[in-house]
Amino acid sequence: MTDSHPGQTPSVPMASADSRFTLRRLTRWDRSAHLAHLLRLSLSDRHARFQGGMSDAALERYSNQIDWTSTVIFGLFEGTELRGMSELFPFDIAQEGELSVSVESGCQHLGFGRRLVGAVLDTARSQGLRAVHMFFFRDNQGMHSLARAFGAKSRLSGGVLEGIVTFAETERRKRAA
Ligand SMILES: CC(C)(COP(=O)(O)OP(=O)(O)OC[C@H]1O[C@@H](n2cnc3c(N)ncnc32)[C@H](O)[C@@H]1OP(=O)(O)O)[C@@H](O)C(=O)NCCC(=O)NCCS
């Protein structure tokens, strides 16, 4: 169950899907929903998301170390349950960041991954980031499609694919204005 709180960001209904689904940015008040979503991911989706096996304890450690002041996280809610999220971790240098995305198996193939990635990329662009990197296994067809859809250039990086979305300076200035 998600904690409700006075500073909660407004939810946007998912126009093309079931009206139970909404999209909004998460805050530190959503910590428990963040972890609960990760724990519901199947073993293969955990593996695809983190490019390695993740036990429940490892997911708990991962969720607990999120820095909610610098990390941008959008969530897809079905009622009050968090069913998917996209996370943007800004790098300390170079005005770049890393994007990760996860959608629970029962909600995949409905266009939610695309909406979640788009929301984080819009924020990255408006924050003036130069580039966003996403890492995924070569056999991850969903991520291939998503990376392609957002104009990412892909390259091999340490055995996984790295998709890089680059924002032109003019585009970043326009969005930030
Ligand atoms: C990758 C993932 C986020 C896609 O989420 P989704 O909600 O199913 O994505 P969408 O419904 O928006 O589909 C996006 C595109 O991927 C395609 N796609 C999604 N899953 C696919 C699959 N298993 N095989 C082939 N294509 C797939 C869709 O057809 C769509 O392509 P299109 O826009 O050309 O029609 C989801 O499968 C997931 O959470 N996987 C586990 C975690 C992961 O791999 N994260 C990536 C590393 S950070």
The ligand as an ORCA input file, in Angstrom:
! r2SCAN-3c Opt
* xyz 0 1
  C      11.460     -4.115    -20.912
  C      10.122     -3.793    -20.263
  C      10.283     -2.593    -19.326
  C       9.109     -3.434    -21.383
  O       7.911     -3.024    -20.736
  P       6.498     -3.064    -21.503
  O       5.539     -2.325    -20.648
  O       6.165     -4.446    -21.892
  O       6.855     -2.229    -22.797
  P       5.804     -1.639    -23.851
  O       4.493     -2.358    -23.742
  O       5.806     -0.158    -23.711
  O       6.477     -2.064    -25.205
  C       7.568     -1.328    -25.717
  C       8.035     -1.988    -26.995
  O       8.704     -3.199    -26.667
  C       8.105     -4.292    -27.330
  N       8.211     -5.409    -26.421
  C       7.948     -5.399    -25.093
  N       8.251     -6.629    -24.580
  C       8.680     -7.396    -25.609
  C       9.118     -8.736    -25.731
  N       9.194     -9.544    -24.660
  N       9.471     -9.195    -26.949
  C       9.405     -8.409    -28.028
  N       9.009     -7.109    -27.982
  C       8.640     -6.618    -26.793
  C       6.693     -3.865    -27.603
  O       6.145     -4.569    -28.704
  C       6.896     -2.409    -27.924
  O       7.409     -2.287    -29.220
  P       6.761     -1.270    -30.254
  O       6.688      0.051    -29.552
  O       7.719     -1.293    -31.395
  O       5.420     -1.833    -30.540
  C       9.554     -5.025    -19.477
  O       9.566     -6.154    -20.319
  C      10.331     -5.340    -18.203
  O      10.069     -4.794    -17.147
  N      11.325     -6.247    -18.316
  C      12.112     -6.631    -17.122
  C      13.030     -5.500    -16.667
  C      13.978     -5.060    -17.782
  O      14.332     -5.820    -18.671
  N      14.431     -3.803    -17.689
  C      15.357     -3.279    -18.684
  C      16.750     -3.110    -18.135
  S      16.867     -1.715    -17.062
*
